[in-house]
């Protein structure tokens, strides 16, 4: 059953406005239950397949940057559905981790309210007491009164919708939905479960040679998928996952709890004593900025970080990692490799291959996403470096969701004509061959 529809039925809501960043979260609701959608808001979507939403064009608002990938996505959707309303944030680029609800709070809250309240949404008002709850694996909280507005997760924003919920509650019954089935969590979990990605992480841990009963930190743990893998492969370790994103930390807690792993939440006001983080086979979760790790000096036996240094001040993060790991402790780092070609198993011209790259705007100005990782590890005083580029893959036949996600990202760097060429090449490939997408990484292990 459609998860968002299940939530609406659980709350006895017959019709609602829907807003979010990831169109696939709402696509099946729009296809299967069109009468339940009063209007749609896309906020900083990096890709929009317009087919499920064209019927709502006049009832759809799209917020985008004035440049970059979200701008292209909005224009492409507008070409498919000319009556949508597009709002551009001038001089502002929406990245996957952008806190748009902080940076453009009044424009976002006002734009959503003005657009939706000017639509003909009927006379039904939803009056709900403030409450929290869960249905299936969807967690929800309700505030305010008025027509129902369901807010779905942003991709990687740490603040999510929190900064503007109070303002939206003045006009709507606001239902904030989250959980393992929504937002970017399914993609992160799917990537981590790929056999080749699991193999990469297993290789990283093997090189690190973490001592028995060691305390280990994953910096930027996201959904905790790799922390769970570390605990399952090395139940003698005491694993801590740290992230700046409370939405992902909550997802990590929910997923670990469902997996039967003992989880300890240290989100606020924790005294970072050794006793709290020594439980072998346990999973500790804490809030942390990668550039300001809250733990004392020389606290962990090992630290690793996977596809995080692209999104922060990488040099500062490496300095912080060096500070919190014990002398002689191992550190493993992995970043995406935009200096190496991605690979799609399609018959396309070499010239087109060269254009299929990770969009550069997905890397922060001070981040690392190339082989400079190795030099920067050395500059941060880590020694005896083991350096290994790695290629992980998603197969269309066995991993269709992840393969399709990467394929859609490949389209983002191409012109409309090039997208047509790539689509034609894809259509000419027999499904029996098993289409493959491969992504290069730079991996490095060193010691303090």
TIBA-272381 format. One record per residue (C-alpha): residue number from 1; x, y, z. Coordinates in nm, 4 decimals, decimal comma. Each point is the difference from the previous one (the first is absolute). Layout:
! TIBA-272381
num; px; py; pz
NUM; X; Y; Z .
...
This chain:
! TIBA-272381
num; px; py; pz
1; 0,0000; 0,0000; 0,0000 .
2; 0,1238; 0,3495; -0,0798 .
3; 0,1733; 0,1273; 0,3152 .
4; -0,1146; 0,3623; -0,0222 .
5; -0,3559; -0,1107; -0,0712 .
6; 0,0194; -0,2353; 0,2964 .
7; 0,0959; 0,2973; 0,2161 .
8; -0,2926; 0,2068; -0,1324 .
9; -0,2452; -0,2833; 0,0625 .
10; 0,1384; -0,0557; 0,3500 .
11; -0,0619; 0,3683; 0,0759 .
12; -0,3410; -0,0039; -0,1733 .
13; 0,1119; 0,2694; -0,2458 .
14; -0,1745; -0,0140; -0,3349 .
15; 0,2036; 0,2695; -0,1756 .
16; 0,3305; 0,1771; 0,0629 .
17; 0,2661; 0,2252; -0,1408 .
18; 0,3357; -0,1762; -0,0412 .
19; 0,3431; 0,1634; 0,0043 .
20; 0,3495; -0,1469; -0,0104 .
21; 0,3310; -0,0168; -0,1816 .
22; -0,0048; -0,3532; -0,1415 .
23; -0,2760; -0,0527; -0,2596 .
24; 0,0039; -0,3794; 0,0305 .
25; -0,1333; 0,0372; 0,3570 .
26; -0,3284; 0,1309; -0,1379 .
27; -0,0149; -0,1490; -0,3513 .
28; -0,1942; -0,3145; 0,0858 .
29; -0,2559; 0,1949; 0,2055 .
30; -0,0580; 0,2326; -0,2959 .
31; -0,0346; -0,2933; -0,2396 .
32; -0,2215; -0,2211; 0,2142 .
33; -0,2066; 0,2519; 0,1990 .
34; -0,0190; 0,3228; -0,2040 .
35; -0,3130; 0,1220; 0,1808 .
36; 0,1905; 0,0115; 0,3282 .
37; 0,2527; 0,2605; -0,1167 .
38; -0,1048; 0,3639; 0,0398 .
39; 0,3295; 0,1389; -0,1280 .
40; 0,3698; -0,0784; -0,0283 .
41; 0,3165; 0,1833; 0,1031 .
42; 0,3483; -0,0999; -0,1154 .
43; 0,2786; 0,1702; 0,1921 .
44; 0,3461; -0,0231; -0,1541 .
45; -0,0659; -0,3213; -0,1894 .
46; 0,3075; -0,1153; -0,1935 .
47; -0,2102; -0,2025; -0,2433 .
48; -0,3699; -0,0114; -0,0838 .
49; -0,1586; -0,2632; -0,2196 .
50; -0,3056; 0,2004; -0,0941 .
51; -0,2242; -0,2851; -0,1161 .
52; -0,1710; -0,0697; 0,3372 .
53; -0,0523; 0,3712; 0,0653 .
54; -0,1057; 0,1621; -0,3274 .
55; -0,3685; -0,0294; 0,0861 .
56; 0,0693; 0,2242; 0,3034 .
57; 0,2026; 0,2576; -0,1955 .
58; -0,2163; 0,2994; 0,0888 .
59; 0,0046; -0,1129; 0,3643 .
60; 0,3762; -0,0469; 0,0215 .
61; 0,2671; 0,2391; 0,1253 .
62; 0,3712; -0,0654; -0,0504 .
63; 0,2701; 0,1818; 0,1992 .
64; 0,3429; -0,0061; -0,1612 .
65; 0,3353; 0,1745; -0,0130 .
66; 0,0693; 0,2561; -0,2695 .
67; 0,2709; -0,2316; -0,1349 .
68; 0,1295; -0,3528; 0,0262 .
69; -0,1736; -0,3322; 0,0209 .
70; -0,3266; 0,1065; 0,1702 .
71; -0,0413; 0,2816; -0,2521 .
72; 0,0377; -0,2502; -0,2857 .
73; -0,2458; -0,2396; 0,1616 .
74; -0,2606; 0,2765; 0,0368 .
75; 0,0416; 0,1146; -0,3612 .
76; -0,0241; -0,3554; -0,1308 .
77; -0,3195; -0,0566; 0,1957 .
78; -0,1405; 0,3315; -0,1191 .
79; 0,0620; -0,1078; -0,3602 .
80; -0,2143; -0,3066; 0,0689 .
81; -0,2640; 0,1879; 0,1998 .
82; -0,0026; 0,3730; -0,0899 .
83; -0,2635; 0,0989; 0,2585 .
84; 0,2077; -0,0853; 0,3069 .
85; 0,1181; 0,2920; 0,2125 .
86; 0,3784; 0,0300; 0,0338 .
87; 0,1573; 0,2101; 0,2758 .
88; 0,3733; 0,0652; -0,0354 .
89; 0,2158; 0,0915; 0,2976 .
90; 0,2275; 0,2649; -0,1463 .
91; 0,3670; -0,0210; 0,0920 .
92; -0,0478; -0,3278; 0,1857 .
93; 0,0902; -0,3549; -0,0950 .
94; -0,1926; -0,2889; 0,1524 .
95; 0,2316; -0,2948; 0,0637 .
96; -0,1068; -0,3376; 0,1422 .
97; 0,1156; 0,1026; 0,3485 .
98; -0,1255; 0,3628; -0,0181 .
99; -0,2109; 0,1204; 0,2949 .
100; -0,2450; 0,1906; -0,2175 .
101; -0,2550; 0,0283; 0,2841 .
102; 0,2592; 0,2073; 0,1871 .
103; 0,1597; 0,1890; -0,2867 .
104; -0,3229; 0,1011; -0,1766 .
105; -0,2558; -0,0537; 0,2752 .
106; -0,2430; 0,2840; -0,0718 .
107; 0,0054; -0,0492; -0,3771 .
108; -0,0599; -0,3725; 0,0324 .
109; -0,2733; 0,0142; 0,2651 .
110; -0,1720; 0,2964; -0,1647 .
111; 0,0241; -0,1490; -0,3471 .
112; -0,1519; -0,3312; 0,1075 .
113; -0,2795; 0,1637; 0,2007 .
114; -0,0971; 0,2571; -0,2618 .
115; -0,0034; -0,2487; -0,2858 .
116; -0,1914; -0,2793; 0,1729 .
117; -0,2543; 0,2252; 0,1726 .
118; -0,0884; 0,1605; -0,3339 .
119; -0,0970; -0,3373; -0,1459 .
120; -0,3517; -0,1399; 0,0150 .
121; 0,0549; -0,2724; 0,2583 .
122; -0,3570; -0,0417; 0,1271 .
123; -0,1577; 0,0763; 0,3339 .
124; 0,1502; -0,2818; 0,2021 .
125; 0,2111; 0,1121; 0,2950 .
126; 0,2083; -0,2421; 0,2002 .
127; 0,0121; 0,0825; 0,3684 .
128; 0,2418; -0,2262; 0,1852 .
129; 0,1512; 0,0213; 0,3436 .
130; 0,3787; 0,0144; -0,0008 .
131; 0,1142; -0,3592; -0,0061 .
132; 0,2772; -0,2364; -0,1023 .
133; -0,0506; -0,3493; -0,1299 .
134; 0,1010; -0,2818; -0,2305 .
135; -0,1772; -0,2039; -0,2667 .
136; 0,1910; -0,2833; -0,1616 .
137; 0,3563; 0,1424; -0,0280 .
138; -0,1173; 0,3604; -0,0442 .
139; 0,0492; 0,2308; 0,2973 .
140; -0,2091; 0,3161; 0,0166 .
141; -0,0617; 0,3096; 0,2081 .
142; -0,3019; 0,2309; -0,0278 .
143; -0,0342; 0,3669; 0,0883 .
144; -0,2319; 0,2850; -0,0942 .
145; -0,3447; 0,0158; -0,1561 .
146; -0,1420; 0,0565; -0,3442 .
147; 0,0333; -0,1954; -0,3252 .
148; 0,2379; -0,2928; 0,0284 .
149; 0,3573; 0,0565; -0,1175 .
150; 0,2277; -0,3052; -0,0065 .
151; 0,3704; 0,0896; 0,0122 .
152; 0,2317; -0,2707; -0,1339 .
153; 0,3736; -0,0084; 0,0751 .
154; 0,2679; 0,2108; -0,1597 .
155; 0,2925; -0,1928; -0,1439 .
156; 0,2874; 0,0733; 0,2426 .
157; -0,1024; 0,3251; 0,1688 .
158; 0,0903; -0,0072; 0,3696 .
159; -0,2778; 0,2433; 0,0935 .
160; -0,2653; -0,1638; -0,2190 .
161; -0,3318; 0,1930; 0,0307 .
162; 0,0367; 0,0938; 0,3678 .
163; 0,0785; 0,3738; -0,0402 .
164; -0,3256; 0,0770; -0,1845 .
165; -0,2458; -0,2476; 0,1517 .
166; -0,1224; 0,2595; 0,2482 .
167; -0,0832; 0,2412; -0,2809 .
168; -0,1719; -0,2663; -0,2119 .
169; -0,2079; -0,1095; 0,3008 .
170; -0,1757; 0,3378; -0,0098 .
171; -0,1752; -0,1044; -0,3227 .
172; 0,0166; -0,3806; -0,0160 .
173; -0,0246; -0,3185; 0,1968 .
174; 0,3642; -0,0913; -0,0531 .
175; 0,0851; -0,3713; -0,0086 .
176; 0,3764; -0,0579; -0,0046 .
177; 0,0747; -0,3511; -0,1248 .
178; 0,3270; -0,1916; 0,0194 .
179; 0,1318; -0,3531; 0,0252 .
180; 0,2073; -0,2608; -0,1838 .
181; -0,2301; -0,0016; -0,3048 .
182; 0,0161; 0,3747; -0,0692 .
183; 0,2517; 0,2606; -0,1073 .
184; 0,3581; -0,0927; -0,0791 .
185; 0,0137; -0,2859; 0,2506 .
186; -0,1022; -0,2749; -0,2488 .
187; 0,2730; 0,1129; -0,2417 .
188; 0,2697; 0,0042; 0,2692 .
189; -0,1104; -0,3394; 0,1276 .
190; -0,0187; -0,1423; -0,3521 .
191; 0,3486; 0,1201; -0,0893 .
192; 0,1475; -0,1416; 0,3213 .
193; -0,1595; -0,3392; -0,0696 .
194; 0,1571; -0,0374; -0,3461 .
195; 0,2385; -0,2987; 0,0094 .
196; 0,2853; 0,2047; -0,1486 .
197; -0,0576; 0,2864; 0,2461 .
198; -0,0037; -0,2468; 0,2887 .
199; 0,3233; -0,1451; -0,1362 .
200; 0,1599; 0,3451; -0,0095 .
201; -0,0887; 0,0607; 0,3640 .
202; 0,1156; -0,3457; 0,1052 .
203; 0,3340; 0,0670; -0,1717 .
204; 0,0306; 0,3344; 0,1804 .
205; -0,0610; -0,1625; 0,3403 .
206; 0,2419; -0,2810; -0,0800 .
207; 0,2812; 0,2442; -0,0798 .
208; -0,0702; 0,1983; 0,3182 .
209; 0,0735; -0,3022; 0,2261 .
210; -0,2095; 0,1362; 0,2877 .
211; 0,0943; -0,1656; 0,3334 .
212; -0,2439; -0,2250; 0,1852 .
213; -0,2517; 0,1886; 0,2146 .
214; 0,0975; 0,3232; -0,1720 .
215; -0,2038; 0,3179; 0,0072 .
216; -0,0817; 0,1045; -0,3572 .
217; -0,1516; 0,3214; -0,1354 .
218; -0,1732; 0,0381; -0,3361 .
219; -0,0012; 0,3699; -0,0800 .
220; -0,3040; 0,0868; -0,2111 .
221; -0,1802; -0,3286; 0,0619 .
222; -0,3245; 0,1001; -0,1719 .
223; -0,2461; -0,2876; 0,0376 .
224; 0,2547; -0,2110; 0,1868 .
225; 0,0117; -0,2666; -0,2721 .
226; 0,3789; -0,0368; 0,0186 .
227; -0,0040; 0,0110; 0,3805 .
228; -0,2384; -0,2960; -0,0036 .
229; 0,2290; -0,1811; -0,2435 .
230; 0,2979; 0,0678; 0,2284 .
231; -0,1874; -0,1383; 0,3019 .
232; -0,1145; -0,3081; -0,1893 .
233; 0,3497; -0,0787; -0,1296 .
234; 0,1824; 0,1006; 0,3194 .
235; -0,2373; -0,0468; 0,2983 .
236; 0,2971; 0,0633; 0,2298 .
237; 0,0052; 0,3685; -0,0986 .
238; -0,1747; 0,2903; 0,1744 .
239; -0,1274; 0,2049; -0,2936 .
240; -0,1047; 0,3657; 0,0132 .
241; -0,1716; 0,1744; -0,2883 .
242; 0,0098; 0,3801; -0,0164 .
243; -0,1821; 0,2278; -0,2416 .
244; -0,1102; 0,3613; -0,0241 .
245; -0,3408; -0,1025; -0,1332 .
246; -0,2540; -0,0887; 0,2692 .
247; -0,2453; -0,1257; -0,2608 .
248; 0,2546; -0,2613; -0,1122 .
249; 0,0982; -0,0764; 0,3606 .
250; -0,3625; -0,0750; 0,0826 .
251; -0,0155; -0,2259; -0,3052 .
252; 0,3194; -0,1726; 0,1146 .
253; -0,1580; -0,0613; 0,3408 .
254; -0,3184; -0,1411; -0,1527 .
255; 0,1841; -0,2324; -0,2390 .
256; 0,2410; -0,1318; 0,2638 .
257; -0,2837; -0,0554; 0,2454 .
258; -0,1915; -0,1984; -0,2639 .
259; 0,3166; -0,2054; -0,0622 .
260; 0,0160; -0,0958; 0,3674 .
261; 0,3185; 0,1967; 0,0729 .
262; 0,0223; 0,1759; 0,3354 .
263; 0,0009; 0,3724; -0,0754 .
264; 0,0981; 0,2792; 0,2375 .
265; -0,1034; 0,3555; -0,0916 .
266; 0,2309; 0,2781; 0,1158 .
267; -0,1397; 0,2899; -0,1985 .
268; 0,0110; 0,2790; 0,2573 .
269; 0,2075; 0,1020; 0,2989 .
270; 0,2086; -0,3155; 0,0247 .
271; 0,3103; -0,0258; 0,2130 .
272; 0,2266; -0,1917; -0,2321 .
273; 0,1447; -0,2407; 0,2548 .
274; 0,1636; -0,3251; -0,1037 .
275; -0,2496; -0,2073; 0,1991 .
276; -0,2907; 0,1170; -0,2154 .
277; 0,1667; -0,1093; -0,3243 .
278; 0,1655; -0,3267; 0,1018 .
279; -0,2915; -0,2402; -0,0558 .
280; 0,1200; -0,2590; -0,2509 .
281; -0,2602; -0,1067; -0,2545 .
282; -0,1977; 0,3162; 0,0748 .
283; -0,0745; 0,2945; -0,2264 .
284; 0,0348; 0,3509; 0,1408 .
285; -0,1437; 0,2960; -0,1874 .
286; 0,0992; 0,3602; 0,0566 .
287; -0,0327; 0,3374; -0,1675 .
288; 0,3220; 0,1374; -0,1446 .
289; 0,1309; 0,2454; -0,2547 .
290; 0,2881; -0,1633; -0,1909 .
291; 0,2108; 0,3121; 0,0560 .
292; -0,0760; 0,0245; 0,3746 .
293; -0,0052; -0,3525; 0,1406 .
294; -0,1234; 0,0189; 0,3632 .
295; 0,2174; -0,2833; 0,1345 .
296; 0,3198; 0,0479; 0,2032 .
297; 0,3491; -0,0406; -0,1408 .
298; 0,1253; -0,3564; -0,0585 .
299; -0,3435; -0,1534; 0,0689 .
300; -0,0473; -0,2608; -0,2776 .
301; 0,2063; -0,2968; -0,1073 .
302; -0,1098; 0,0571; -0,3610 .
303; -0,2005; 0,2474; -0,2100 .
304; -0,1409; -0,0358; -0,3489 .
305; -0,1975; 0,2293; -0,2286 .
306; -0,1672; -0,1002; -0,3286 .
307; -0,1118; 0,2592; -0,2616 .
308; -0,0115; 0,2821; 0,2549 .
309; 0,3145; 0,2005; -0,0680 .
310; -0,1579; 0,1209; -0,3260 .
311; -0,2576; 0,2014; 0,1936 .
312; 0,2009; 0,1890; 0,2635 .
313; 0,3305; 0,1750; 0,0636 .
314; 0,2007; -0,3169; -0,0584 .
315; 0,3278; 0,1303; 0,1429 .
316; -0,1664; 0,1040; 0,3239 .
317; -0,1819; -0,3345; 0,0228 .
318; 0,3277; -0,1907; -0,0476 .
319; 0,1605; 0,2076; 0,2741 .
320; -0,2898; -0,0825; 0,2315 .
321; 0,0211; -0,3698; -0,0851 .
322; 0,3717; 0,0075; 0,0809 .
323; -0,0769; 0,1625; 0,3353 .
324; -0,2593; -0,2533; 0,1208 .
325; 0,1792; -0,3199; -0,1088 .
326; 0,2548; -0,1542; 0,2353 .
327; 0,3712; -0,0057; -0,0858 .
328; 0,0487; -0,3051; -0,2192 .
329; -0,3704; -0,0057; -0,0839 .
330; -0,1228; -0,0684; -0,3535 .
331; -0,1975; 0,2398; -0,2183 .
332; -0,1852; -0,0923; -0,3193 .
333; -0,1388; 0,2569; -0,2455 .
334; -0,2006; -0,0476; -0,3198 .
335; -0,1124; 0,2694; -0,2461 .
336; -0,1711; -0,0005; -0,3371 .
337; 0,2434; 0,0319; -0,2914 .
338; -0,1076; 0,2670; -0,2458 .
339; 0,3446; -0,0213; -0,1614 .
340; -0,0785; -0,3534; -0,1198 .
341; -0,2767; -0,0865; -0,2498 .
342; -0,3274; -0,1532; 0,1051 .
343; -0,0955; -0,2968; -0,2106 .
344; -0,3339; -0,1015; -0,1463 .
345; -0,0334; -0,3289; -0,1886 .
346; -0,1536; 0,1645; -0,3066 .
347; 0,1059; 0,0302; -0,3626 .
348; 0,0665; 0,3718; -0,0214 .
349; 0,2665; 0,2062; -0,1707 .
350; 0,3200; 0,0777; 0,1895 .
351; -0,0758; 0,3717; -0,0245 .
352; -0,3250; -0,0558; 0,1879 .
353; 0,1734; -0,2121; 0,2645 .
354; 0,2316; 0,2893; 0,0806 .
355; -0,2988; 0,2168; 0,0896 .
356; -0,1545; -0,2476; 0,2437 .
357; 0,1506; 0,1314; 0,3226 .
358; -0,1029; 0,0701; 0,3561 .
359; -0,1482; 0,3501; -0,0110 .
360; 0,2739; 0,2205; 0,1509 .
361; -0,2526; 0,1986; 0,2027 .
362; -0,0465; -0,3072; 0,2215 .
363; 0,3471; 0,0622; 0,1455 .
364; 0,0544; 0,2804; 0,2509 .
365; 0,2709; 0,2589; -0,0814 .
366; 0,2198; -0,1270; 0,2846 .
367; -0,0768; -0,3685; -0,0470 .
368; 0,2049; -0,2869; -0,1462 .
369; -0,1250; -0,2075; -0,2930 .
370; 0,3172; -0,1042; -0,1820 .
371; 0,3425; -0,1552; 0,0521 .
372; 0,1120; 0,2998; 0,2035 .
373; -0,1434; -0,2023; 0,2907 .
374; 0,3298; -0,1863; 0,0221 .
375; 0,2129; 0,3131; 0,0208 .
376; -0,2319; 0,1589; 0,2528 .
377; 0,0119; -0,3093; 0,2217 .
378; 0,3790; 0,0343; -0,0015 .
379; -0,0227; 0,3731; 0,0691 .
380; -0,2222; -0,0800; 0,3011 .
381; 0,2940; -0,2035; 0,1376 .
382; -0,1427; -0,3480; -0,0548 .
383; 0,2748; -0,2479; -0,0815 .
384; 0,0541; -0,3354; -0,1759 .
385; -0,2816; 0,0796; -0,2416 .
386; -0,1779; -0,2736; -0,1921 .
387; -0,1544; 0,1606; -0,3100 .
388; -0,2470; -0,1868; -0,2190 .
389; -0,2445; 0,1267; -0,2611 .
390; -0,3110; -0,2184; -0,0066 .
391; -0,2931; -0,0555; -0,2354 .
392; -0,3408; -0,1046; 0,1327 .
393; -0,2899; -0,0936; -0,2263 .
394; -0,3787; -0,0221; -0,0138 .
395; -0,1585; -0,2523; -0,2347 .
396; -0,3316; 0,0930; -0,1610 .
397; -0,1375; -0,3516; 0,0304 .
398; 0,0816; -0,0557; 0,3666 .
399; 0,0122; 0,3603; 0,1317 .
400; -0,2539; 0,1896; -0,2154 .
401; -0,0731; 0,2835; 0,2424 .
402; 0,3648; 0,0918; 0,0566 .
403; 0,0912; -0,0505; -0,3667 .
404; -0,2839; 0,2284; -0,1113 .
405; 0,1002; 0,2649; 0,2536 .
406; 0,3552; 0,0092; -0,1316 .
407; -0,1248; -0,0020; -0,3586 .
408; -0,2179; 0,3030; 0,0714 .
409; 0,3033; 0,1781; 0,1446 .
410; 0,1944; -0,0776; -0,3162 .
411; -0,2705; 0,1775; -0,2015 .
412; 0,0451; 0,3182; 0,2041 .
413; 0,3342; 0,0849; -0,1627 .
414; -0,1309; -0,0351; -0,3575 .
415; -0,1805; 0,2285; -0,2430 .
416; -0,3490; -0,0923; -0,1192 .
417; 0,1390; -0,1499; -0,3233 .
418; 0,2623; -0,1964; 0,1917 .
419; -0,2669; -0,1288; 0,2352 .
420; -0,1936; -0,1257; -0,3018 .
421; 0,3130; -0,1751; -0,1310 .
422; 0,0596; -0,1632; 0,3358 .
423; -0,3654; -0,1036; 0,0238 .
424; 0,0128; -0,1562; -0,3463 .
425; 0,3147; -0,1926; 0,0929 .
426; -0,1665; -0,1235; 0,3175 .
427; -0,3125; -0,1115; -0,1865 .
428; 0,2082; -0,1976; -0,2494 .
429; 0,1595; -0,2110; 0,2732 .
430; -0,1703; -0,3294; 0,0768 .
431; -0,1084; -0,0239; 0,3631 .
432; 0,1453; -0,3518; 0,0018 .
433; 0,3520; 0,1416; -0,0155 .
434; -0,0402; 0,1659; 0,3345 .
435; 0,0806; 0,3706; -0,0150 .
436; 0,2756; 0,1156; 0,2349 .
437; 0,0915; 0,3339; 0,1548 .
438; 0,3402; 0,0318; 0,1673 .
439; 0,1238; 0,2817; 0,2237 .
440; 0,3673; 0,0624; 0,0853 .
441; 0,1197; 0,0839; 0,3485 .
442; 0,3317; 0,1020; 0,1524 .
443; 0,0748; -0,1914; 0,3204 .
444; 0,2827; 0,0530; 0,2477 .
445; 0,1057; -0,1526; 0,3324 .
446; 0,2641; 0,1560; 0,2247 .
447; 0,1158; 0,0055; 0,3610 .
448; 0,0628; 0,2714; 0,2564 .
